[in-house]
Amino acid sequence: MKGDFTKLTFQSEKHYTSVLMQQGRLQLDSDWNEQVDIQNHLRHTQTIDLIGANSGVPTSEGNSEPPYKDSFKISVTPDCIDLAIAPGRLYVNGILCELEGTLFDLPPSNNSSPDQIKLSTLNFDGRNLDKNQWVEIYPDANAKEGSNKKQCFQIKNIEPQKMELTLSEPVKEASGKMRMRRLLTYKNQPDYPNPDNGSSKVENGFYFAYIDVWQRHITTIEDPKLREVALINTPDTATRSQTVWQLKLKKLETSDPIPNNNVIKEEWENFIDERKNRLSYMNACAGLCTSAGATSNGRGYQRLENQLYRVEIHNPGQAVRDNNQEKKATFKWSRENGSIVSAIEKFDDNIITIRKSSQDAWTNSQTGQWLEITDEEIELKGKPGVLVRLLRVSDTKIEFDRFSIINGPIPSNATKVRRWDHITPEAAITAIDDWISLEAGIMVKFNPESHYETGDYWIIPARSATNDIEWSNDQADKTIRKPLEQLRQGIHHDYCLLALVEVEKGKFKPVEKDQDLRVVFPPLMRCLDKAGGVITGSLEIALDLSQNNSSDFISALKLTKKLDNTNSQSINFGFQNHNFVWQTNDQDRITITPDGNVGIGNPKHQSQLDINGTVKATQLEGNYLKLKNITVKQFSNDSNLKDDPESVPTEKAIKTKVETEISDLKKQLQTELKGEITRVETTLNTKADQAKVETEISDLKKQLQTELKGEITRVETTLDSKAALTGDIDVEFNAKSIKVERRIYAKELDVEERINSNSVLIKGKTVSGGFYQISSQALKEEINDLSSQEVTDLLSSLNPVKYLYKEDESKTAHAGFIAEDTPDLLTSNDKQTIKVVDLVAVLTKVVQDNQKTLRNLVRVVKQQQSEITALKKTVQELKTPRSDMENS
């Protein structure tokens, strides 16, 4: 929390329960804040102990209000390109998450258009309705929440003056009185804007739909309504902490076409463990730097002011030894806990205008300090902001060096600018496994085994009275006492799995019942007493149910929930004086008697197994088989097959079958073998293996030559359109279309019209009569002009080099660029090729800018020439009277 605090003192291991004020004493902000932290800790711990550490959704009173039981239930919008979130309450590791869904009465509408509705307000649950959001309408005002009569629509247009909405389609069965509420969706959630980074489609596959919960520090910049307007041109008063929950998707990495429970559980546990077990430690020292092995003057903290230092990770990564290593973490620091921040009122080139009330905080700013410019989306997604070097501050104007932009470009809707106090050549300091000096004797050191994420922070109170910082140590003798590493103090995230969703052809498939992975728990007043009670509703048992009193009926039910149709249920039961009956559709299907006899389709059975119906089996094994009215289509060649005197004679049936088969075979041979065999053709199915076919054909050819003593002139193998080929094949053929998943190798490839591909890699020379790029406006979207700043950033990052191709035997030198070192805008997605036309576009923009600059300079020069001519004329006129006076 980047507030203007003296320090943060709460420590749960001290077991404090309250903060007590004393008369006539000075009250500090840290006292009040610790009391709040104590209360939060007690409430959070109590909630976890009552509900459990797992996340869950509470049911409503009496289980009669679906909105609570359906809280945070995931469903698919009618167009199947978004996910809807049902309103209600959710507890994530003891933290309450709420989603309002207030139903508002709609006034009568006289619109002739059936897809338009009238509103009495555009503000629903504290936020205005917006285009492309979804709403839920109850055509009948008497319908209860959760009723099947509700309809979902997307807002296509809003008329604020008329207070009218245009919906994606007309409301069906609309009555004079209707009710409506906003339907929050994955793509329109306020605390996680633009979740897919502008992509309209999601990659096919299964995804975890889960909630990410964390605490956000809110000031008057994020919520201007916190400011007391009567306090003109004064800083804000108190700040707030806010529970932020964000619906996110994580792709399920599995090869199973339909993941089962074990896969889902393992993948989710791995996801949680990876985040919970992430360690990020940092050490700090001032007075104990010498004993900690840091190079220090030994005088401790050397500033006269009491400060609260904040060290925060900017770019994620690890602490490194070598500054050239990849994935290195970087950090920034502030002696004011990062609280020097202002809302951006105006942005003009490299001049930022801030609010009058916050200008005093910037008075002690120094040239060379680094500023961080962010917007709401960057902050809510936990990404690092854009860093620029401060030049000067004058009144409400902040000027920065336009050539020092790091992590650019600057967002077009930037909302805030924050000052960091390091004055270093690099915008963000590299985190290394060694002591790094901040200022005034304070040093920090990072752990090479830790993995740091953007936003990880540590707070270091520094006090001039002790010439030291407040940091935990090993409590050894004062002469050898050493500081201890501390785990990051934030930002802490909790996660809750809501559903498993599937994307097919870029659209979400409806969420089935067994894909709803929420945990629903009842209130305490509806929990079953351990001593006994009556269950009035239906009971579903997910695992095992057992009863240890052997005098009663013992039962157990095992159910394994899966997303496929495999029946994985098993039933184990004990003995009693009644039959066990399995019923479906109110009919007895399976009956088991106390002595173990089983009847299927026959409830009054007497045999050990009695089946009333058709039995199908691929194999039957036993010492005795008695069958009536049986039709045999295939006979066994087992020598142990014997006839029963009472059964239907098998000998005759076998003899008849064999005679028929031999007769048919004889006719075929007589027809086919009248002359010489000139052709044997084999047609392969869709999964044929060519190598195997060649062996079979070869063997067949030898057999035919031996048996028929003739000459085989042709053996042909025909592959159908979907045969799988492996190995080498020398076949000439024409195909209308060929779909290749990997590569085609060909010495010569003739293409009459075109090759359609996302990318074609040609390592050799390419000779062409002309080069064309698909460039029709009809094929493009989000067309915007390249800005001069973007072009400057792109050119500054280009590094022309000379090189040789590894496979070029002539070793001809070339000039160009390295794709991996080139900005993403100018390279292919796999960072292997340069997009030449895109590079030409950038150079064209540079030429245009230079031409514009040249024209401006020419205009200035002409104006200056005109002014010089005028000045010369004035000087000449002044000289003329002087000459006349001298002559007189």
N, C-alpha and C positions, 0 to 999 in steps of 0.2 A: 504494500500500500504506500503510494508515493505522497504522503501527507506531510504537513509541517509539524512534526511531532518532536518532543524532546527525546523520547526513547520508547521502546515497546518492552514492557517488563514481565508479562505473563509467562509463567512456567508451570505446566501441569504437574510436574513432579513435586512441587511444593505443597500441593493439596490445599490451597487457599480456597475459602468459600465466600469471602466478601471483603470489601474495602471499607474501612471505618474512618470517617472524618473526625478531626479534633478541632476544638474551638481555637480561634485565633491563629490557625496555621495556614500557610500558603498551599493552595490546591494546584496540583500540576495536571496537565492533560494526561500524563501517563497513569495517574491514579484512576481517573475516570475510565480510561481505555482498558485498564486491567480489570476493572469491575465488569465491564461489558464482556471481556474475554472469558472471565470466570463463569459468568452466566451462560455464555454460549457453550463452553466446555461441559458444564453440568447438564444442560439441556440436550446436547448432542449425545453425551454418554448415556443418559437416561433413555433417550429414544432408541439407541442401538440395543440396549439391554432389554427393552420391552418388545421391540419389533424383531430384532436380530440384525446381524451385520449385513445380511443380504438386502438388496433393494426390493421394494414391493409397492403394490397399489392397495389402498384400503377400500373395503366395501362400505356401502352406505348403511345408515341406520335401517335395520329391518330388511336390508337387501332389496329395497323397493325403488331405488333411484339408480337407473343404469348409468348416468354420467359418472358416478363415483366408481362403480365396479368396472366400467370401461375406461377409466382414466388412463391417458397416454396410450390407448390402444391404437395400433398402426393399421391403416387401411389405404386403399389405392383410390386416387381421384378418378372421376369418370373417364378422363382422357388417357389414363394409365401412364402419365409421364410425371406424376408427383405423388408424394405420400402424405396423407392426412393424419393429424394427431388429435385424438379425442381429448376434450377438456377434462380437467379434474386435478387430483393430487397424486404425487408420487414421492416416496421416500427413497433416497439414494444414500446408502450407508449412514442413515440417520439424518440426512439433510432434506428438508421439505422443499419440493419443487411444485409449483402451481401453474396451471394454465386456465385462465378465465375463459368462459364461453357463455356469457350472459345473453339470454334471449330478449330481443327488443321487439315490441309491437310495431308493426308497420301501419302507417296511416292509409286511409282509402286512396286509391290511385285512379285517375281518370284517363290514364294514358291509353291511346289507341293501339300502341305497339305492345304485343303480349310479352316481349322480352325486357320491358322496362318496368321498374318499380320505384315507388316514392318512399323517401326516408324522412324521419323527423330529426335525425342527427347523423353526421358522418363519423363521429367519434364512438368507437366501440371498445369498451374495456380500456380506456385511456390512450388509445391509438387511433389515428384516422384510417379509414378504409383507403385502399390504393388499388390502382389498376393491376390486373392479373392475379389478385388475391382471390381466394375461394370463400364462398358463403354457404351457409346451410339454412334452408327455408322450410318452414312448416306451413303448408298451405292452409291447414286448419288450426286456428289459434287454440283450440281445445286439446290438440294432440300433445301428449306428454313427451318430455325429453327422451330421446332414444327410440321414439316411435318409428315404425317402418315407413311412415308417410313423409318423412323428411326427404328433401331433394337438394342436391349439391350443384352449384353453378359457379362459373368463373366470371369475375368482373371484367367486362370488355371496355367499359368507358364510364366516367363519372362526370356528372354535370353539377359542380358545386353551387352554382347560382340557383338551379332548379331543385337541388337536393334529390337528384335522380340517378339511378344506376341502370346501365345497360348490361344485361346478363348474356351468357354464352348461348342460352336457349330459353324459350318461354317456360313459365311455371305451369305445371300441369295441375288441373283440378283446383285452381286458385279460388279462394273464397274472399268474402269482403274483409275478413280479418286474418292477417297472417303474421307470423313471427319469424325473425331472422337473427342469426349470429355469425360472427366471423369464424371460419374454419382454418386454423393454422396448419400450414403444410411445410414439408421439408425445404422447399425452395423459397418460401416466404416467411421464414422465422425471423423475428426482429434481432435476436442476439447471435445469429450466424448467417449474415448476408452472403448471397452469391456462393452457396456451398460447393457448387461444381465448377467454380471459377469461369463462369460464362459458357460452359459446355451444355448443349441442349440435350445430349444423350449420355446415358451411363452404360459402361461396358457390360456385356452379357455375363451372367453368372449369379451366384448366390452371395448375399451381403448380410452382415450383421447390421441391424438398425438399432443403435444404442444411444444413450444419453451421456453427455460429458458435462459434469457439474463442477463449477469452481466459483470462488468469491472474487468479485470485481470491486475496485475502489471507485466510488462515484463522487465527483466534485461538481461545482456549478458549471464546469465546461461540458460535462456529459449531460447534466440535468440543470438547465438554467433556472428552473423553478425553485431550486434550493436557495437561491440568493434572495435576501430581504431587500426589496426595491427601495425601501425607505432609507437604507444605508447607502447613500450615493457615493460613488467613487471610493469605496472601501473594500478591502479583501473579503473573501467569503468567510463564513463562520465555520460551522462544523461540516464534516463530510459524512458520507454514508458507505456502508458495504452492502453489496447486492449479490444475491444468489443468481448466477447465470447458468442456465441449462441449454445445451445445444444438441439437436438431433443430428447425428453423423452416421455415415455408412462406411463399413470396412468390408472389403471383399474377402470371401471365404476361400482360402487357398487349399483346394482339395480337388483330387482327380475323380471323385465319386460323382456320378451324374445326379444323384439325390443323396445328400449327406444325411447320415443317421445321427441318433442322439449322442453316441460316443464321439463322433467327429466334431459335432457342434460343441460339446462340452470341452473337449481337448483344445480346440482352436480358441474358444473364448477364454479359458483359463490361461493359455499361453499369452494371449493379448493382455490380460490383466496383470499377470506376473511380470511381463516385460516392463510395464509402467510402474508397478509398485516396487519392483526390485531395482529400479534405476537409481544409482547413487551419484550424487553430485556434492562433493565436499570442497571446502575452502578453509584455509587457515589465515590468521591475521595476527599482527603483533605491532607493538610500539615500544613499550618499556622492556618487553621480554625478547626483543629481536636478537640480542647478542646470544642469549642462551638457546634460542631457536636455530642458530647457525646462520642468521642473516647478517649481511654487511651493514652495520649501523654505527652511528656516532654514540649510541648508548644514552642519549638524553631523552628518549621517549617522545611523546607527543609535544610539538613545539608551537602550536598556535595559541593565541590568547582567548579565542572564542570557543565556546562549547558547541560541538557540531554532532550531527547524526549522519555518518557516512553511509552511502548505499553503493554496493558493488552489484552490478546486474549484467547477466549474460546477454550479448547482442546477437551474435551468430552461433548456432549450435555446433557442437563438436567435442573434441577432447583437448586436454592440456598437452602440449608438445614440448619436446626438447629443441627441435629444429624448426625455425620459423617458416621453413619452406615445405613442411609436411602438409598433407592434405587433411581435410576434415578438422581443422584446428578451430577451437572455440575462441571467441573474442568477447571482450567485456568493456563496459563504460562505468564511470563512477561519478558520484555527486556528494558534496559535503552537506547538502541540504535535503538529503533523502529523495532527490529527484523532484522536489516540490516546486521548483521554479518552472512553471508551465503557464501558458496563456492560450486562450481561444484565438484563432486567427479570424480577424474581422475582414481583412482584405489582403490579396496577394497580387503584387505588381512587380513582375520580373524577379529581382532578387531583394525586394523590399517587402517585409511582412508588417502589417499594421495590426496591433493588438488592442485589447480593451483598456480604457483609461484606468480602470480600477486596479489593474494588475501591473502597471508600469513600475511601481516602486520596487518590486521584487527584482527587477532587472538592472537596478542602478549600479550594482557592484560587478557587472559583467565585464569580462576582459576579452580583448581581441585574441583570437586563436582558440577559444573554447568551442566545443562542438555542440550543435543544435540537432535535435531529432524532430523531424516533421512526420506526423502520422495522421491517419483518419480512422473512422470507426471500424471499418472492415479490417484494416491491418491489425488493430489492437484486439478485436474480438477473435481473430484467427491466430493470435499469438505469434505474429510475424514481426521481424525487426523493421523499424521505421527507416526513413531516408536521413542520412547524416550529412550536414553541411557545416562549413567552418564560419564562425561568427566574425564579422568585421567590426561593427560598432552598433551601439544602441543609443537612440536619441528620442526622448519623449516616448511616444507610442510606436516609433518606427524601429524595426530590427533589420539590419542589413547583413547579408551573408555573401560569401564568396561563391559566385555562380559556377566557378570552375572546380569546385571542391565537392561536388555532389557524389555521394557514395550510396550504393543500393538504389539508384534512381531508376526511372524518373520520379520527380515529385508528384504525388497523387493530385489529380485535378480537383478533388473535393477535400483537400487537407483541412482538418479541423483544429489541430493544436500544434504548438511548437514548445518543446521542452529543452531546457539548458542542462548540459552535463559539464562538469568542471575540469576535465582533463584537457591540458594543452599539449598535444602530442602531434607528431607528423602524421601518424595513422589515425583515422577516424575512430576505429574501435581497436583497443589494445589486445594483442594476442595473449591468450592464457597459456602460460608455460609452467613447467614443473620446476620452478625456482622462485625465489623471493622477488617481487616486483614492487618498487616504491611508488606509492600514490603521491603523498605530499606530507610535509611536517612530521616526518619520522614514522608514518604509518606504512606498513608493508603487507602485502597479501601473497599467498602461494596457493596454487591449484593442484589437485590430485590427478596424476596421469591415468589412474584406473577409473576415474569418474567419467560419466557421459553427461554433458551439459546441454540444456535446451534453452531456447530464447525465453527470457522472462525469469529464469532462476535468479534469486537475489539473496544477499546477506546484509544485515544491518549492523553497523559498528558505531556505538556511542563513544565519542571522544570528549574527555573532560580536562580542562586546563588546570584544575585544582590538583589533580594527581599526575599530570603530564603523561597520561596513559589512556588506553582505550579499555572499555568493558568487554572482555572476551574471556571465555572459559579457559582454564589451564589445568595442569595435572596435579596442582596442590602440593608439589614437592617442596623441598627447601627453597627459600627465596633466591638463593644464589644459583640454583640449577633449575628453577621452575620453567616449564615450557608451555606455550599455548597449544591448545588442542584443535584439531580440525572440527568444523561444524557442518552439519548437513544443511542444505538449502532451506531457507525459511519460507519459501513459496515459489511458484504458485501451486497449491495442492489441487489435484484433480481426482474426482470419483466418477465411476462409470456404472451404468445400468443397462443390461441387455433387454430390449423390448420385443424384437421379432426377428425372424429370418425372412428376408424378402428375396425374390428372384426376378432378375431382369432378362427378358428375352426379346431380341430384335429391338433393343433400345427402349423397351417399355416395361413397366412393372407389372408382374402378374398378380392377380388377387391373392391376398394373404389368407391362407387356409387356417382352420382352427388350431391344428397342431404346429403351425408356424408362429403362433402367438406365444412368446416366451416370457411374458410378464408373470410375476409372482403376486397373487391376490391373497390378502390376509384379512380376517374378520376383526371387528373391535373386541376388546377384552370381555365385554358383557355377553358376547355370543360365542365365546370359546367353551369347549366341552370340559367339564370338570374331570379331574383325574380319578375321583372316586366313583364316577358314573354319570350317566345322563342319556338323553334321547336325541337322536339325530332326526330332525323333521324333514330335511331335504335329501336330495340325492347325494351319494357318496362315491367318489372316484378315488381309487387307490393306485398310486403311480408305481410303487415297488412291491413290498411284501406286507401281508397282514397275517399275523399268527396269534393263536390263543393257547395259553399254557395250561388250561384246566382240562385234563384228559377225560374227565367224566362227561364233558359236553362235546358237541360237534366241533371238530378241529378243521379249520379252513385256511387256505392261503391263496392269494391271487397275485400273479405276477403279470404286469403289463409293461411292455417296453414300447414307448411311443416312437414311431418312426414316420418319416415323410413318404415312404413307399407303401405299397399295398401288401407287403409281406405279412402274413399272420404269424406273429411271434408270441402268442399268448399260450400259457400253460396253466393248468388247474391241478392243484394237489388237495386232496381232502381225506378226512378220516372216516371211521365207520360209525353208523348209527342204524336205527331200525326203519329208516325211510330211504326210498330211492333218491338218487341225485339226478335231476332232470335239467338238461340244457334246452332252453326254448328260444325260438325266433318266430316273430309274427304270431305270437300266442299259440304256437304249435310245438309239441314235443319232438325234438330232433335227435337228441342222444339221451338214453336212459341207462343208468348204472345202478345195479342192485347192490344191496349190502354184501352179497357173497361174491361180487366181482363180475357178474355177467353184464355184457354190454350189448345194448340194442340200438341200432341206427335206423331210424325210420320205423321202428316197430316197438312201441312201448310195452307190449305184453310178450316179450321174448322169454325163451326158456333156455336157449343155448348160451355157451360162453361168449360167442359173438354171433349176433343175428342181424343181417343187413337186408332191409327191404328196399331194393333199388339196384342200380347198375354199379358194378365194381370194375374199375380200370386200374391196371397195374402193369409196369414194365417188366417185373420179375416176381414170380411166386416161388417160394421155397418151402418144402415140407415133406413129411414121410407119407402122407396120404392126402389125395385130392379127389373129392367127389363132386361132380358137376352134372347138371341137368340141362338139356336143351342148349348145348354149347355149339357155337360155330367157330371152327378153327381156320384161320387164314394163313398161318405159318407154322411149320412143324419143327420140332427139335431133332437134331441128329444124335441126341444122347442115347447111348445104348441101354440105359437103365429105364427107358420109357416102356411101361408095361400096361396091358389092358386088364380091366376088371371085368369079370364075367357079367356083372349086372349093368355095365356101362354100354354106351353106343360103341360098336366095333370100330376100332381105330384103323385096323389093317386095311379094310376096304377103302376108307377115306384117304389114307396115304397112297394106296395103290392107284386110286382114281386120279389123285392130284398129280402124281409123278407121271403117269401115262399121258395126261393132258399136256404137261409141260414139255415132255420129250417130243410129243407129236407136233406141238407148235414150233419147237426148236428145229425139228427135222424139216418142216416146211420152209422155214426161213433159210436154212442152210442150202436147201435145194435151189431156192430162188437166187440167193446171193452168189453161190459158188459155181454157177454154170460156166462162167468164163474166167479170165485172168483178173486178179484184183489190181486195179489201176489207181485206186485212191482210198486212203483212210483219213478221215477228217474228225478232229476232236474239237468241240466247242467248249470254251472255258466259262465258268460262271463269274460272278462279280468278285469273288475272293480267290481266284485262281492264282497259283504260284508257278511262274514260268519255268523256273529251274526244275521243279518237280515234274512239270508237264513234259519237258524235253527228255527227262530220264524215262518217263513212262512211254513216250512215243518211240524212243530208241529201243527199249525192251520189246515193245509191241512189234516193231519192224522186224527184229531178229526172230521173234516167235513166228511171225507170219511167213518169213522166208524159210524157216525150218519146217513148219508144219505143212505149208501149201506148196513147197518146192517150186515156187514161181518167182517172178521178178516184181518187186514193188517199185513202181516208177514215181510215186509221189506220196509224201506224207505231209499233210498241211495242218498247222495249228491256227485256229481262228480265235482271236480274243474279242470279246464283246466290248461295248463302249465303256464299261466300268471295271475292266480287269485290272488287277494290281500286277505290275511288271517289276521284276527284280533281276539283277544281273545284266548282261549284255544281250541285246536283241538286234538282229540285222533284218529289219523289216522296213519296207517302203510303203507308206500309207498316207492318205489325205484325211484330214479331220476338219470338221466344221468349227470345232472349238476344243481347246485343250486347257484344262485347269491344273495348274502346277502350284503346289504348296511351297516348294523350296526353290530349285533351280533347274534350268534347261541348259545343257552343254551341247553346242552345235558348231561345227566348223563353218557351216553356211546356213543362214536362216533368212528365207525370203518372206517378207510380209507385204501383201498387196496394199493394204490400207493403213492400219494403225495398230499400235500396241498400247493397250490401256493398262496402266499400272501406277501405283502411288509413287514408286521410285524405280528407276532402271540404273543399275551400276555397270558401267563400261570401263574396264581397267586399261584397255588398249586405246588405239587411235580411233577417232570417230570422224568420218568424212561425210559431209552432207551438202546438198545443193542449197539448202536454206534451213534456218532454225526458227521455229515459231513457238511461242508460249501461249497456252490457253489463257486468255485475258479478257473474256467477255464479262461485262458488268453483271449479266444475268447469273453468272456462276459464283458471284462474290457477295459477301455481306459485311456489315460493320466497317464500311469504307470511310477512312479518315485520313486527313492530310498528315504527312510526316512533319513533326515540329523540328525547328532548328536545333533545339536542345537535344532531341533524340538523335538527330544526325551527328551532332557533335560528340555525343557519348559513343555512338557506334564507330565513328572514325577514330576516336582516341583509343579504342580497344583493338583496332585492327593492327596487325604486325606483319608486314610483307617480308617474305623469306625466299631464299633460293634453296632448291632441293633436287634430288634425283629419285626417280621411282625405283623401288627395289627390284622389280621384275623387268626393268628396261635394260636389255643387254648392251644397247648402244651408249648407256650412261649419258643421255642428253640432259643438260641442265634446264630447269624450269624455274619460273618465278610465280609466286602466288601466296596463298594463305594456308594455315593449318586449321582444319575445320574444328578440332576440339578447342582451339583457342579463340575462335570467332564467335561473336554474339549469336544467341539462339535465333534471332530474327533472320539471320542471313545463312543459316545452315539447315540441313534436313534434320528430322527428328532423331535419327540415330547418330548425329554428329559425325558423319562420314563424308559429306559432300557440301560444297558451297553453292548457294542459289545465286547464279550469275546475274539473272535479270533483277533480282532484289538488290544486289550490290549496285547495279546500274541505276536503279531507282534512287538509292542513297546518294550516289555521286551526282545524279541529276539535280537532287535537292540542293546539294552543295553548290553546284554551278549556278542554280537559280538564286540562292542566297548571295553568292559572290556578285552576280550580275545586279541584283538589287542594291547591294552595298556600293558597287561601282557607280550605278546611276545616281545614288544619293551623294557620293563623293563628287561626281561631275557637277551636280546641281550646286553643291556647296562651293566648289571651286569657281563656277561661273558667278555665283553671288558675291564671292570674295573679290573676283576681278572687277565686277561692277562697283563694289565699294571702294576698291583701290583707285579706279578711274575717277570716281567722285571726289575722293580725298585729294588726288593729284590736282584736280580742277580747283578745289578750294584752296589748296596751298598756292597755286599759281595766282589766284585772285588776291590772296593776301600779299604776295610778293609785289604785285603791280603797283599798288598805292605807295608802298615803301620806296620803290624806285622813283616815282614821281616826286615824292617829298625830297629825296636826295638831289634830284635835278634842280628843284626850285631853291 
